[in-house]
Amino acid sequence: MWALLVAGVALALVAGAQDSPAPGSRFVCTALPPEAARAGCQLPAMPMQGGALSPEEELRAAVLQLRETVVQQKETLGAQREAIRELTGKLARCEGLAGGKARGTATGKDTMGDLPRDPGHVVEQLSRSLQTLKDRLESLELQLRTNVSNAGLPSDFREVLQRRLGELERQLLRKVAELEDEKSLLHNETSAHRQKTESTLNALLQRVAELERGNSAFKSPDAFKVSLPLRTNYLYGKIKKTLPELYAFTICLWLRSSASPGIGTPFSYAVPGQANEIVLIEWGNNPIELLINDKVAQLPLFVSDGKWHHICITWTTRDGMWEAFQDGEKLGTGENLAPWHPIKPGGVLILGQEQDTVGGRFDATQAFVGELSQFNIWDRVLRAQEIVNIANCSTNMPGNIIPWVDNNVDVFGGASKWPVETCEERLLDL
């Protein structure tokens, strides 16, 4: 109100007195009506509360209008300060002419009743009005920020956060899918490589089996020998078949050894609970021994001259009778060797090593050094003539329990199979 009034007075005075008054003239101070003041300084209209704007938009519009009002008030204040400086001189002149206390003209109208005597007070009131407007502006801005923080930001933030989380989730799913694809591809590649390797190995195994079955250098399945060139505890041959329960047997083989002292162990048969079920051994300076159920009989055989020899041993559980043949000739006989003890079934038959446990724990000092062939076992005592016929190559009679065939003998540790000399060649070696 003060701003409007001051503006009206300033305009009236400026219009009435453009130049300095002549001496003796009077200044008439007339208050302008409010309509004239409003016409010279209009304030921007505030938006109606009944509109369709939201509270936040209304607050923003109010802030903008208040900022414009402040700018206008600053401009008005600058203009009014100039007017005040002019009014100060003119008021002084008016008061001097009126005798210092007169309030109006001759008609008694109070033309200055609405103005304060002190122009500085007007400036102070305008300053307070401006500060009030600033305070209102700051309050509206604070209220706007508070409303936006409490109402708008969480909702917008939730939407942005949800969009971001959805995008991250989609990226994660894409990455998982890529990893699954890579894993599947790697698995397929590994499977293909494994299948290729297994196929190659199977082909090699099949080829080896074919060579062992029929494509070897052996003229016939029994025309091979097992070579055990070193005295170790890891070179040996193994018969795949095992023995049934036996009440008599005949074991024949060809062997050649020049080892000294002793040829070692041409063969051994071990069963659970008895490692020395059947053993033929020449150990150290001892004679060749036959062990049955760990019972010992010394045999009058001599085969360590580096030549091929045909050896046959017979035994029966009846009275423990035994016989020893070398090159078809019976060199010894005896009895009471593990009498009435049947040979136990299901054991392991090893060529070239003496077993301390079933199938293992070999002793290198007891290993056979040389070559073995035509190892056959029958479940009866062969007649002397049958043994002679086998030894002089007139009869080829494989064992009915253990025959000497290629696919029934495995070699280990560096032992090897080689084609054997013919029976006649072996005879010439005697």
Secondary structure as UniProt FT lines:
FT   HELIX           2..16
FT   TURN            23..24
FT   HELIX           34..40
FT   TURN            49..50
FT   HELIX           55..97
FT   TURN            98..101
FT   TURN            106..107
FT   TURN            111..114
FT   HELIX           119..147
FT   HELIX           148..152
FT   HELIX           153..213
FT   TURN            221..222
FT   STRAND          224..228
FT   STRAND          236..239
FT   STRAND          248..256
FT   STRAND          264..271
FT   TURN            272..273
FT   STRAND          274..282
FT   TURN            284..285
FT   STRAND          289..292
FT   TURN            293..294
FT   STRAND          295..298
FT   STRAND          309..316
FT   TURN            317..320
FT   STRAND          321..326
FT   TURN            327..328
FT   STRAND          329..334
FT   TURN            339..340
FT   STRAND          348..351
FT   TURN            358..359
FT   HELIX           364..366
FT   STRAND          370..378
FT   HELIX           384..391
FT   TURN            392..393
FT   HELIX           406..408
FT   STRAND          409..412
FT   TURN            413..414
FT   STRAND          416..419
FT   HELIX           423..428
//
